[in-house]
């Protein structure tokens, strides 16, 4: 494996090799030619180029998934991720964004420096024999999604994606590259996902509600998924969004303005039932003390409130009656030390938010409010009684 850099006079190798592939010899070979920028990273040559989307499936391959993992350079393709990525492309044809694909090149390549640049320039053309092999180190799911999207929209083939090429140093090196590329990958927190997602209507509703609500303004953490112990905030943005998701379940076709109005009404109706919330906003008590001693600032209770609000929407209850319908919340003992929460909102004294915990917590709150239980909450109650 070697790389040769050449212009009209100069030939420079990145690896020692007695055989030099000069520009005259290239005439007898079929090659891919990529306009590229040549760089150096950790002492290794790499190239950055663009690849038309229509060529991705023809040029870039992944290992046979029937091979044992230790003999492959990549993880098995998770086909369940592909439809969502294809849908993203289809629904956002003028604004979709994909990061660069990283690939290893198993071939002896030549880099021809652009004649109009000086010898120190990294601009030029990367030439790769067509019998060479490209192995994707990072981006196989993007490649598969683009291939599938092209079937429905061939015009996408005219567009391109950035590709970072490294010279293939064998299976061990490819596996190490995959590990290194994914070692420090951190998925954005759900809260910041809501904050930055301008495509999703529910996220937009949540941002507007938090900005407009006197109950929520200034007490919602917009980046982290969980609150630091010393945080002055009451809720996370993702917890508010989860409550809204429960509130509008089955009502996603509602106009955005109506969703904002109904969500604001829910928080305004709930707020008087939790006097500690006002104490936090007025800085009379520290938020961390309320979070420590009570459960009503935790996401599981907010989602339960959303589910109850969904029932009010489904029943067609007038917004002006919501506060009265929720007045029973003020009579509930929300202290962590209250044993009624163990096995529902708490497991071993720690707040849990699994699906069953949400159902059981909501069921208890509904009972306190004198509301009938939906079928799924009744089943959760029956299962709990059977176990206890």
C-alpha positions, 0 to 999 in steps of 0.5 A: 500500500502506497501513496505517490504525490506528483506534479510535473517534476516532483514525486514524493512518497508517504511510505518507502517503496522502490517502485514509483508509479509515475504519470506515464504509467497511469495512462494504462490504468482505469482509475477514479479521479477525485478532486481532493485536499491532502492532509496529514493526521497523526503522521498518516496521509488522508484526503478530503473529497466529494462523492456524487450520491449516485456512486456511493453504492457502487464504490463503497462496500461493507464486509460480509455480515455473515463473517464473524465480527472479529474478521470484519472492519465494521459492526453489522448494519442495523437495518431498523435505522434505515427507514427513519433516515430515508424518511428524513431525506424524503421529508427534507429534500432541500435542507437535509444534512449528513456529515462526512463518510470515512473510508479506507482505500485498499489500493496504491493511490496517486495524488497529483498536485494541482499545477497552479499551486505551489509545492506546499499546497494540499490541493490536487487530484486523488487517483485510485485504481478501479480495482481498489477497494473502499471500506467504510469505517464510519457512515455505512448507515448513511450510505444505505439510507442514501442508496434507498432514497435514490430509488424513490428520488433519482435526482438526489444522485446529482448531489454529493457527500463529503468523504475522508479517505485514509490508506488501508493498513489492514484489518486491524487498523480498520477495526481500530479506526472504527473504534476510535471514530466511535469512542468519543461519539456522544449523542446530544441530550434529549433536552438540547435535541428539543431546543435545536429541532426546528422541524418537529412541531411538538418541539416547537410547541414546547419551546414556545410554551416554556418561553411564554408560561409564567409557570415555566419561564426561568425554571427549565434546564434547556441543555441537560437531560438531568438536573445537577444537584445544585441546579436552581431549575425545577424541570428539564426541557425534555421532561416538559416535552415528554409531558406535552407528548403525552398531552397531545397523544392522538391529537397531533393534527391540532394546529400549533397555536392551539397546542400552545394554548392548551399546554399553557392552560395545563401548566396554569391549572396544575401550578396552584396545586403545587405550592412548592413550585411558586416557592422555587420561582420566588427563591424562597426555597432552593430547588434542590431541596424540593427535588430531594424531598418531593417527586412532583418536580420529576419527569414521571409526574409531569408525564402523568399530568400530560396523560391526565390532560390528554383525557381532559382534551379527549373528553372535551372538557372546557379549559376553564374547568381544568383547574377545578378538575385538578384541584385534588392534586393539592391534597396528595402527599408528594413527599418521597417518604410517602410509601404510596409512591414505592413501586410506582414512581419510586423503586428502592427510593429512587425515581424511575420512569419506565413505562410501567412506572408511568402507568402506575403513577398516573393511575394513582393520581387519577384515583386521587382525582376521582377519575376512571382508569383507562384500560392500560392503567387498569391492567398495570394496577391489576398486574401490580396487585397480582405481584404484591 
